[in-house]
């Protein structure tokens, strides 16, 4: 298929291995002939390089300078063979089987080709992994805030798709169900701001509407957040196929346990669950 898969990796060889294993066993690595992995400089860069070679990644790029999220995304776009690009970080595993995965990917490419949408999101709605950001949102969300036009609520309206049954009925002015199988919602960027989470985007759309805000070393989400919500880009939210799971932890993270590089064994954030405390080694049985 004419899809470039771009993976961004930094200082997390255990996570990268388990994630690529999920891509191999689910058939994702066989979906296309163009898979890029950008490996940022760290103590584990060489190890991550060897892992990528083991999985026959077609294009491995070893950065000499850590360009962080924005620079990594831009490098994937610049090196992509195809117009449609699936962006992934090394801690987003496939969580569904090959048949379901290919159906969602085929569907995503089809609605992009027909210009029904501008971006397709692919983080699993029912199995999003950690951090469970929608749990934070759920605790502060209520319908009266919507009618009061609370900016924080309106800009992150997409999070309700993780926990509201029939959100298109409850919030018809903001969410439309456009496909039943695979389940697909349509929103606009006013209520579904840009994300580094798994998504497919056209290179032409990226160059025109995202690239102007890219700065090496920056967090693209925060750079573009407010601007993105001022427009009516068409965002598809599918039932998803990727779940967030780290094996190495985040350095200096308040969620991650000390042995994985974090700050505490007792997470202080209500978004957390047992997943972050006991990272799970990938098994084929995880592909539902």
C-alpha positions as a Markdown table, in Angstrom:
| # | Residue | x | y | z |
|---|---|---|---|---|
| 1 | Unk | 0.0 | 0.0 | 0.0 |
| 2 | Unk | 1.1 | 3.6 | -0.6 |
| 3 | Unk | 1.7 | 4.5 | 3.0 |
| 4 | Unk | 4.8 | 5.6 | 4.8 |
| 5 | Unk | 5.1 | 4.5 | 8.4 |
| 6 | Unk | 7.3 | 6.8 | 10.5 |
| 7 | Unk | 8.4 | 5.9 | 14.0 |
| 8 | Unk | 10.1 | 8.2 | 16.4 |
| 9 | Unk | 12.4 | 6.7 | 19.1 |
| 10 | Unk | 14.4 | 8.1 | 21.9 |
| 11 | Unk | 16.4 | 6.3 | 24.7 |
| 12 | Unk | 14.0 | 3.4 | 25.1 |
| 13 | Unk | 15.3 | 0.2 | 23.5 |
| 14 | Unk | 13.0 | -2.1 | 25.6 |
| 15 | Unk | 10.0 | -0.2 | 24.5 |
| 16 | Unk | 11.1 | -0.1 | 20.9 |
| 17 | Unk | 11.7 | -3.8 | 20.8 |
| 18 | Unk | 8.3 | -4.7 | 22.2 |
| 19 | Unk | 6.5 | -2.2 | 19.9 |
| 20 | Unk | 8.3 | -3.4 | 16.8 |
| 21 | Unk | 7.4 | -7.0 | 17.8 |
| 22 | Unk | 3.8 | -6.0 | 17.9 |
| 23 | Unk | 4.1 | -4.4 | 14.4 |
| 24 | Unk | 5.7 | -7.6 | 13.1 |
| 25 | Unk | 3.2 | -10.0 | 14.6 |
| 26 | Unk | 0.2 | -7.9 | 13.6 |
| 27 | Unk | 1.4 | -7.6 | 10.0 |
| 28 | Unk | 1.9 | -3.8 | 10.2 |
| 29 | Unk | 5.5 | -4.0 | 8.9 |
| 30 | Unk | 4.2 | -6.0 | 5.9 |
| 31 | Unk | 1.6 | -3.4 | 5.0 |
| 32 | Unk | 4.1 | -1.1 | 3.2 |
| 33 | Unk | 7.6 | -1.1 | 1.8 |
| 34 | Unk | 8.4 | 2.3 | 3.4 |
| 35 | Unk | 9.1 | 2.2 | 7.1 |
| 36 | Unk | 11.2 | 5.0 | 8.7 |
| 37 | Unk | 12.6 | 5.0 | 12.2 |
| 38 | Unk | 14.1 | 8.3 | 13.5 |
| 39 | Unk | 16.4 | 7.5 | 16.4 |
| 40 | Unk | 17.4 | 10.5 | 18.5 |
| 41 | Unk | 20.8 | 10.5 | 20.2 |
| 42 | Unk | 21.0 | 8.8 | 23.6 |
| 43 | Unk | 22.9 | 6.1 | 25.5 |
| 44 | Unk | 20.8 | 3.5 | 23.8 |
| 45 | Unk | 20.9 | 4.8 | 20.3 |
| 46 | Unk | 23.2 | 2.0 | 19.0 |
| 47 | Unk | 21.0 | -0.6 | 20.7 |
| 48 | Unk | 17.9 | 0.9 | 19.1 |
| 49 | Unk | 19.7 | 0.9 | 15.8 |
| 50 | Unk | 20.4 | -2.9 | 16.1 |
| 51 | Unk | 16.8 | -3.6 | 17.1 |
| 52 | Unk | 15.5 | -1.7 | 13.9 |
| 53 | Unk | 17.9 | -3.8 | 11.8 |
| 54 | Unk | 16.6 | -7.0 | 13.4 |
| 55 | Unk | 13.1 | -6.1 | 12.3 |
| 56 | Unk | 14.3 | -5.1 | 8.8 |
| 57 | Unk | 13.2 | -1.4 | 9.0 |
| 58 | Unk | 13.8 | -0.1 | 5.5 |
| 59 | Unk | 15.1 | 3.4 | 6.5 |
| 60 | Unk | 16.9 | 4.0 | 9.8 |
| 61 | Unk | 18.0 | 7.6 | 10.5 |
| 62 | Unk | 20.4 | 8.2 | 13.4 |
| 63 | Unk | 20.1 | 11.8 | 14.4 |
| 64 | Unk | 23.3 | 13.5 | 15.8 |
| 65 | Unk | 21.3 | 16.2 | 17.5 |
| 66 | Unk | 18.1 | 15.6 | 19.5 |
| 67 | Unk | 15.5 | 17.5 | 17.4 |
| 68 | Unk | 12.8 | 16.2 | 19.8 |
| 69 | Unk | 9.2 | 15.7 | 18.7 |
| 70 | Unk | 8.7 | 18.5 | 16.2 |
| 71 | Unk | 12.0 | 17.8 | 14.4 |
| 72 | Unk | 11.4 | 14.1 | 14.4 |
| 73 | Unk | 8.0 | 14.5 | 12.8 |
| 74 | Unk | 9.4 | 16.8 | 10.2 |
| 75 | Unk | 12.2 | 14.4 | 9.4 |
| 76 | Unk | 9.7 | 11.7 | 8.8 |
| 77 | Unk | 7.7 | 13.9 | 6.5 |
| 78 | Unk | 10.9 | 15.0 | 4.6 |
| 79 | Unk | 12.0 | 11.4 | 4.1 |
| 80 | Unk | 8.7 | 9.8 | 3.3 |
| 81 | Unk | 8.3 | 7.9 | 0.1 |
| 82 | Unk | 4.5 | 8.3 | -0.1 |
| 83 | Unk | 1.9 | 11.0 | 0.2 |
| 84 | Unk | 0.1 | 9.4 | 3.1 |
| 85 | Unk | 2.1 | 9.1 | 6.3 |
| 86 | Unk | 1.3 | 7.2 | 9.5 |
| 87 | Unk | 3.1 | 8.9 | 12.4 |
| 88 | Unk | 4.0 | 6.7 | 15.4 |
| 89 | Unk | 6.2 | 7.0 | 18.5 |
| 90 | Unk | 8.0 | 3.9 | 19.8 |
| 91 | Unk | 5.6 | 3.5 | 22.7 |
| 92 | Unk | 2.5 | 2.9 | 20.6 |
| 93 | Unk | 1.9 | -0.8 | 20.1 |
| 94 | Unk | -0.6 | -2.4 | 17.8 |
| 95 | Unk | -3.4 | -3.9 | 19.9 |
| 96 | Unk | -5.7 | -5.6 | 17.3 |
| 97 | Unk | -5.2 | -8.5 | 14.9 |
| 98 | Unk | -4.1 | -8.2 | 11.3 |
| 99 | Unk | -7.6 | -8.5 | 9.8 |
| 100 | Unk | -8.9 | -5.6 | 11.9 |
| 101 | Unk | -5.7 | -3.6 | 11.5 |
| 102 | Unk | -5.7 | -3.7 | 7.7 |
| 103 | Unk | -9.4 | -2.9 | 7.6 |
| 104 | Unk | -8.9 | 0.3 | 9.6 |
| 105 | Unk | -5.8 | 1.3 | 7.6 |
| 106 | Unk | -7.5 | 0.6 | 4.3 |
| 107 | Unk | -10.5 | 2.6 | 5.5 |
| 108 | Unk | -8.3 | 5.5 | 6.7 |
| 109 | Unk | -6.5 | 5.8 | 3.4 |
| 110 | Unk | -9.8 | 5.6 | 1.5 |
| 111 | Unk | -11.4 | 8.5 | 3.4 |
| 112 | Unk | -8.3 | 10.6 | 3.0 |
| 113 | Unk | -8.2 | 9.8 | -0.8 |
| 114 | Unk | -11.8 | 10.9 | -1.1 |
| 115 | Unk | -11.0 | 14.2 | 0.9 |
| 116 | Unk | -13.7 | 13.3 | 3.4 |
| 117 | Unk | -11.2 | 14.2 | 6.1 |
| 118 | Unk | -7.8 | 15.9 | 6.6 |
| 119 | Unk | -6.4 | 13.8 | 9.4 |
| 120 | Unk | -7.2 | 10.3 | 10.7 |
| 121 | Unk | -6.6 | 9.5 | 14.3 |
| 122 | Unk | -5.7 | 5.9 | 15.3 |
| 123 | Unk | -5.3 | 5.7 | 19.1 |
| 124 | Unk | -7.6 | 3.0 | 20.4 |
| 125 | Unk | -10.7 | 4.3 | 21.9 |
| 126 | Unk | -11.3 | 1.4 | 24.2 |
| 127 | Unk | -7.7 | 0.5 | 24.9 |
| 128 | Unk | -5.8 | 3.8 | 24.8 |
| 129 | Unk | -3.0 | 2.8 | 27.3 |
| 130 | Unk | -1.2 | 5.1 | 29.6 |
| 131 | Unk | -1.6 | 8.0 | 30.4 |
| 132 | Unk | -5.3 | 7.7 | 30.5 |
| 133 | Unk | -5.8 | 11.4 | 29.7 |
| 134 | Unk | -9.5 | 11.0 | 29.1 |
| 135 | Unk | -9.9 | 10.0 | 32.8 |
| 136 | Unk | -8.7 | 13.4 | 33.8 |
| 137 | Unk | -11.0 | 15.0 | 31.3 |
| 138 | Unk | -13.9 | 12.9 | 32.4 |
| 139 | Unk | -13.6 | 14.1 | 36.0 |
| 140 | Unk | -14.0 | 17.8 | 34.9 |
| 141 | Unk | -16.4 | 17.3 | 32.0 |
| 142 | Unk | -20.1 | 18.2 | 32.1 |
| 143 | Unk | -22.6 | 19.3 | 29.5 |
| 144 | Unk | -23.2 | 22.7 | 31.1 |
| 145 | Unk | -19.5 | 23.6 | 30.4 |
| 146 | Unk | -20.2 | 22.9 | 26.7 |
| 147 | Unk | -23.1 | 25.4 | 26.7 |
| 148 | Unk | -20.9 | 27.9 | 28.5 |
| 149 | Unk | -18.3 | 27.6 | 25.8 |
| 150 | Unk | -15.5 | 26.7 | 28.2 |
| 151 | Unk | -12.4 | 26.8 | 26.0 |
| 152 | Unk | -10.6 | 24.0 | 27.8 |
| 153 | Unk | -13.6 | 21.7 | 27.3 |
| 154 | Unk | -14.4 | 22.7 | 23.7 |
| 155 | Unk | -10.8 | 22.3 | 22.5 |
| 156 | Unk | -10.5 | 18.8 | 23.9 |
| 157 | Unk | -14.0 | 17.5 | 23.1 |
| 158 | Unk | -12.6 | 14.5 | 21.2 |
| 159 | Unk | -11.6 | 12.9 | 24.6 |
| 160 | Unk | -15.3 | 12.1 | 25.3 |
| 161 | Unk | -15.1 | 9.5 | 22.4 |
| 162 | Unk | -13.1 | 7.3 | 24.8 |
| 163 | Unk | -15.8 | 7.1 | 27.4 |
| 164 | Unk | -19.2 | 8.4 | 26.3 |
| 165 | Unk | -21.5 | 5.9 | 24.7 |
| 166 | Unk | -23.0 | 7.4 | 21.5 |
| 167 | Unk | -21.2 | 10.7 | 21.8 |
| 168 | Unk | -22.7 | 11.8 | 18.5 |
| 169 | Unk | -26.2 | 11.7 | 20.1 |
| 170 | Unk | -25.2 | 13.5 | 23.3 |
| 171 | Unk | -23.1 | 16.1 | 21.5 |
| 172 | Unk | -24.5 | 16.3 | 17.9 |
| 173 | Unk | -23.2 | 19.8 | 17.3 |
| 174 | Unk | -19.6 | 18.6 | 17.8 |
| 175 | Unk | -19.4 | 14.9 | 16.9 |
| 176 | Unk | -20.8 | 13.1 | 13.9 |
| 177 | Unk | -20.7 | 9.3 | 13.3 |
| 178 | Unk | -19.8 | 8.8 | 9.7 |
| 179 | Unk | -19.1 | 5.1 | 9.6 |
| 180 | Unk | -20.3 | 2.2 | 11.8 |
| 181 | Unk | -17.7 | -0.4 | 10.8 |
| 182 | Unk | -15.0 | 0.5 | 11.4 |
| 183 | Unk | -16.4 | 3.0 | 13.9 |
| 184 | Unk | -15.4 | 6.5 | 12.7 |
| 185 | Unk | -16.4 | 9.9 | 14.1 |
| 186 | Unk | -16.0 | 13.2 | 12.4 |
| 187 | Unk | -15.0 | 16.3 | 14.3 |
| 188 | Unk | -13.3 | 19.6 | 13.5 |
| 189 | Unk | -10.0 | 21.0 | 14.7 |
| 190 | Unk | -11.9 | 23.4 | 16.9 |
| 191 | Unk | -12.7 | 20.6 | 19.2 |
| 192 | Unk | -10.0 | 18.1 | 18.2 |
| 193 | Unk | -6.7 | 19.8 | 18.4 |
| 194 | Unk | -3.4 | 18.6 | 16.9 |
| 195 | Unk | -1.8 | 15.6 | 18.5 |
| 196 | Unk | 1.4 | 13.6 | 18.4 |
| 197 | Unk | -0.6 | 10.5 | 19.0 |
| 198 | Unk | -0.9 | 7.9 | 16.1 |
| 199 | Unk | -2.4 | 9.5 | 13.0 |
| 200 | Unk | -2.3 | 9.5 | 9.2 |
| 201 | Unk | -1.9 | 12.7 | 7.4 |
| 202 | Unk | -1.2 | 13.7 | 3.8 |
| 203 | Unk | 2.3 | 15.2 | 3.2 |
| 204 | Unk | 0.7 | 18.1 | 1.3 |
| 205 | Unk | -1.6 | 18.9 | 4.2 |
| 206 | Unk | 1.3 | 18.7 | 6.7 |
| 207 | Unk | 3.4 | 21.0 | 4.6 |
| 208 | Unk | 0.7 | 23.6 | 4.3 |
| 209 | Unk | -0.9 | 23.6 | 7.8 |
| 210 | Unk | 1.6 | 22.0 | 10.2 |
| 211 | Unk | 5.1 | 22.6 | 9.0 |
| 212 | Unk | 5.0 | 26.4 | 9.4 |
| 213 | Unk | 4.9 | 25.8 | 13.2 |
| 214 | Unk | 7.7 | 23.3 | 13.4 |
| 215 | Unk | 10.8 | 24.2 | 15.4 |
| 216 | Unk | 13.5 | 21.7 | 16.1 |
| 217 | Unk | 13.5 | 20.9 | 19.8 |
| 218 | Unk | 10.0 | 22.0 | 20.5 |
| 219 | Unk | 6.8 | 20.2 | 21.6 |
| 220 | Unk | 4.7 | 20.6 | 18.4 |
| 221 | Unk | 1.4 | 20.0 | 20.3 |
| 222 | Unk | 1.9 | 23.1 | 22.5 |
| 223 | Unk | 3.1 | 25.2 | 19.6 |
| 224 | Unk | 0.1 | 24.5 | 17.4 |
| 225 | Unk | -2.6 | 23.9 | 19.9 |
| 226 | Unk | -4.3 | 27.3 | 20.1 |
| 227 | Unk | -3.8 | 28.0 | 16.4 |
| 228 | Unk | -5.2 | 24.6 | 15.4 |
| 229 | Unk | -8.5 | 25.3 | 17.3 |
| 230 | Unk | -9.1 | 28.4 | 15.2 |
| 231 | Unk | -9.7 | 26.4 | 12.1 |
| 232 | Unk | -12.2 | 23.8 | 10.7 |
| 233 | Unk | -9.9 | 21.0 | 9.6 |
| 234 | Unk | -11.8 | 17.7 | 9.3 |
| 235 | Unk | -10.6 | 15.2 | 11.8 |
| 236 | Unk | -11.6 | 11.5 | 11.7 |
| 237 | Unk | -11.4 | 9.6 | 15.0 |
| 238 | Unk | -11.5 | 5.9 | 14.3 |
| 239 | Unk | -12.0 | 3.1 | 16.8 |
| 240 | Unk | -8.2 | 2.8 | 16.6 |
| 241 | Unk | -5.5 | 0.2 | 16.6 |
| 242 | Unk | -2.7 | 1.5 | 18.9 |
| 243 | Unk | -2.3 | 1.5 | 22.6 |
| 244 | Unk | 0.4 | 3.4 | 24.6 |
| 245 | Unk | 2.8 | 1.2 | 26.6 |
| 246 | Unk | 6.3 | 2.0 | 27.8 |
| 247 | Unk | 8.8 | -0.5 | 29.1 |
| 248 | Unk | 11.7 | 1.9 | 29.9 |
| 249 | Unk | 9.6 | 4.7 | 31.5 |
| 250 | Unk | 10.1 | 8.4 | 31.1 |
| 251 | Unk | 13.1 | 10.0 | 32.7 |
| 252 | Unk | 12.0 | 12.4 | 35.5 |
| 253 | Unk | 8.4 | 11.5 | 35.0 |
| 254 | Unk | 6.0 | 11.8 | 38.0 |
| 255 | Unk | 4.1 | 8.8 | 36.7 |
| 256 | Unk | 6.9 | 6.3 | 36.1 |
| 257 | Unk | 8.4 | 4.1 | 38.8 |
| 258 | Unk | 11.9 | 4.8 | 39.9 |
| 259 | Unk | 13.4 | 1.6 | 38.4 |
| 260 | Unk | 12.1 | 2.8 | 35.0 |
| 261 | Unk | 13.6 | 6.3 | 35.2 |
| 262 | Unk | 10.7 | 8.0 | 36.9 |
| 263 | Unk | 10.4 | 10.0 | 40.2 |
| 264 | Unk | 8.1 | 7.9 | 42.3 |
| 265 | Unk | 6.7 | 4.4 | 42.9 |
| 266 | Unk | 3.4 | 6.0 | 44.0 |
| 267 | Unk | 2.0 | 7.9 | 41.1 |
| 268 | Unk | 0.3 | 11.1 | 42.1 |
| 269 | Unk | -1.7 | 11.5 | 39.0 |
| 270 | Unk | -5.3 | 10.2 | 38.7 |
| 271 | Unk | -4.7 | 9.3 | 35.1 |
| 272 | Unk | -2.6 | 6.4 | 36.0 |
| 273 | Unk | -3.5 | 2.8 | 36.5 |
| 274 | Unk | -1.6 | -0.5 | 37.0 |
| 275 | Unk | -0.2 | -0.4 | 33.4 |
| 276 | Unk | 2.4 | 2.2 | 34.3 |
| 277 | Unk | 3.5 | 0.4 | 37.4 |
| 278 | Unk | 3.8 | -3.0 | 35.7 |
| 279 | Unk | 4.7 | -2.5 | 32.1 |
| 280 | Unk | 3.7 | -5.6 | 30.1 |
| 281 | Unk | 5.9 | -7.5 | 27.7 |
| 282 | Unk | 4.2 | -7.8 | 24.4 |
| 283 | Unk | 2.6 | -11.2 | 23.6 |
| 284 | Unk | 0.7 | -12.2 | 20.5 |
| 285 | Unk | -2.4 | -12.8 | 22.6 |
| 286 | Unk | -2.5 | -9.0 | 23.1 |
| 287 | Unk | -3.7 | -8.7 | 19.5 |
| 288 | Unk | -7.5 | -8.9 | 20.0 |
